[in-house]
Amino acid sequence: MIVGGALVLLLLVFVFRLSYTILVNLVNGRKFHHSLEQEFDKLRLSNMLSALGIDKTRYIYQTNVRDIHQQMKSCSDCSNTDTCDEKLAESDIGVSDIEFCNNEADLKEIKQQQSG
């Protein structure tokens, strides 16, 4: 009876700690993605995604963080900002109209994934 009670107690402790760890990881993941989204919104890349009809939240949650940081770096290092601003000012922009963009290949792939 004592051994059985101890096993039940250990099982309850394990389940509680597992649940707590999962909850903490979910909260930290949401905080991380929120901060990434705020950093992302400061770049033209965010506007480009919107102009192409790509869901930014879906993009941030489904794309590898390393890839997002690389695309953000490519965007911030871009020398075609004037062309980008002109295209973003247009009401209708398609993936075929962004040949100037450093992230053209990635954006085409993302658009295709979200469309299909």
ZIDASUL-V776513 format. One record per residue. RES is the residue in one small letter. SS is DSSP state (h for helix, s for strand, l for the rest). PSI is psi in whole degrees, -180 to 180 (999 if undefined). D_CENTER is the distance of its C-alpha to the mean C-alpha in whole Angstrom. Layout:
BEGIN
res->RES ss->SS psi->PSI d_center->D_CENTER
res->RES ss->SS psi->PSI d_center->D_CENTER
END
This chain:
BEGIN
res->m ss->l psi->-42 d_center->52
res->i ss->h psi->-43 d_center->50
res->v ss->h psi->-43 d_center->48
res->g ss->h psi->-43 d_center->47
res->g ss->h psi->-40 d_center->46
res->a ss->h psi->-41 d_center->44
res->l ss->h psi->-42 d_center->42
res->v ss->h psi->-44 d_center->41
res->l ss->h psi->-45 d_center->40
res->l ss->h psi->-40 d_center->38
res->l ss->h psi->-43 d_center->36
res->l ss->h psi->-42 d_center->36
res->v ss->h psi->-44 d_center->34
res->f ss->h psi->-48 d_center->32
res->v ss->h psi->-42 d_center->31
res->f ss->h psi->-48 d_center->30
res->r ss->h psi->-39 d_center->29
res->l ss->h psi->-46 d_center->26
res->s ss->h psi->-44 d_center->25
res->y ss->h psi->-45 d_center->25
res->t ss->h psi->-43 d_center->23
res->i ss->h psi->-44 d_center->20
res->l ss->h psi->-45 d_center->20
res->v ss->h psi->-42 d_center->20
res->n ss->h psi->-39 d_center->17
res->l ss->h psi->-45 d_center->15
res->v ss->h psi->-46 d_center->16
res->n ss->h psi->-38 d_center->15
res->g ss->h psi->-42 d_center->11
res->r ss->h psi->-41 d_center->11
res->k ss->h psi->-44 d_center->12
res->f ss->h psi->-48 d_center->10
res->h ss->h psi->-34 d_center->7
res->h ss->h psi->-44 d_center->9
res->s ss->h psi->-36 d_center->10
res->l ss->h psi->-40 d_center->7
res->e ss->h psi->-39 d_center->7
res->q ss->h psi->-42 d_center->11
res->e ss->h psi->-40 d_center->11
res->f ss->h psi->-38 d_center->9
res->d ss->l psi->-15 d_center->11
res->k ss->l psi->-11 d_center->14
res->l ss->l psi->160 d_center->14
res->r ss->h psi->-24 d_center->15
res->l ss->h psi->-37 d_center->12
res->s ss->h psi->-45 d_center->11
res->n ss->h psi->-35 d_center->14
res->m ss->h psi->-43 d_center->14
res->l ss->h psi->-45 d_center->12
res->s ss->h psi->-44 d_center->14
res->a ss->h psi->-33 d_center->17
res->l ss->h psi->-4 d_center->16
res->g ss->l psi->25 d_center->15
res->i ss->l psi->129 d_center->12
res->d ss->l psi->113 d_center->10
res->k ss->h psi->-42 d_center->7
res->t ss->h psi->-45 d_center->6
res->r ss->h psi->-42 d_center->7
res->y ss->h psi->-48 d_center->5
res->i ss->h psi->-38 d_center->1
res->y ss->h psi->-23 d_center->4
res->q ss->h psi->-14 d_center->6
res->t ss->l psi->142 d_center->5
res->n ss->l psi->134 d_center->7
res->v ss->h psi->-38 d_center->7
res->r ss->h psi->-42 d_center->10
res->d ss->h psi->-40 d_center->9
res->i ss->h psi->-46 d_center->7
res->h ss->h psi->-38 d_center->9
res->q ss->h psi->-43 d_center->12
res->q ss->h psi->-37 d_center->11
res->m ss->h psi->-40 d_center->11
res->k ss->h psi->-43 d_center->14
res->s ss->h psi->-39 d_center->16
res->c ss->h psi->-46 d_center->15
res->s ss->h psi->-24 d_center->17
res->d ss->l psi->0 d_center->20
res->c ss->l psi->142 d_center->20
res->s ss->l psi->3 d_center->24
res->n ss->l psi->37 d_center->24
res->t ss->h psi->-36 d_center->23
res->d ss->h psi->-46 d_center->26
res->t ss->h psi->-41 d_center->25
res->c ss->h psi->-47 d_center->21
res->d ss->h psi->-39 d_center->23
res->e ss->h psi->-45 d_center->25
res->k ss->h psi->-40 d_center->23
res->l ss->h psi->-25 d_center->21
res->a ss->h psi->-22 d_center->24
res->e ss->l psi->149 d_center->25
res->s ss->l psi->-31 d_center->25
res->d ss->l psi->112 d_center->24
res->i ss->l psi->136 d_center->22
res->g ss->l psi->167 d_center->21
res->v ss->h psi->-21 d_center->19
res->s ss->h psi->-10 d_center->23
res->d ss->h psi->9 d_center->23
res->i ss->l psi->34 d_center->21
res->e ss->l psi->-19 d_center->23
res->f ss->l psi->-17 d_center->23
res->c ss->l psi->136 d_center->19
res->n ss->l psi->-24 d_center->18
res->n ss->l psi->21 d_center->15
res->e ss->h psi->-51 d_center->17
res->a ss->h psi->-44 d_center->17
res->d ss->h psi->-42 d_center->13
res->l ss->h psi->-39 d_center->13
res->k ss->h psi->-42 d_center->16
res->e ss->h psi->-43 d_center->15
res->i ss->h psi->-44 d_center->11
res->k ss->h psi->-43 d_center->14
res->q ss->h psi->-41 d_center->16
res->q ss->h psi->-43 d_center->14
res->q ss->h psi->-24 d_center->13
res->s ss->h psi->-31 d_center->17
res->g ss->l psi->999 d_center->18
END
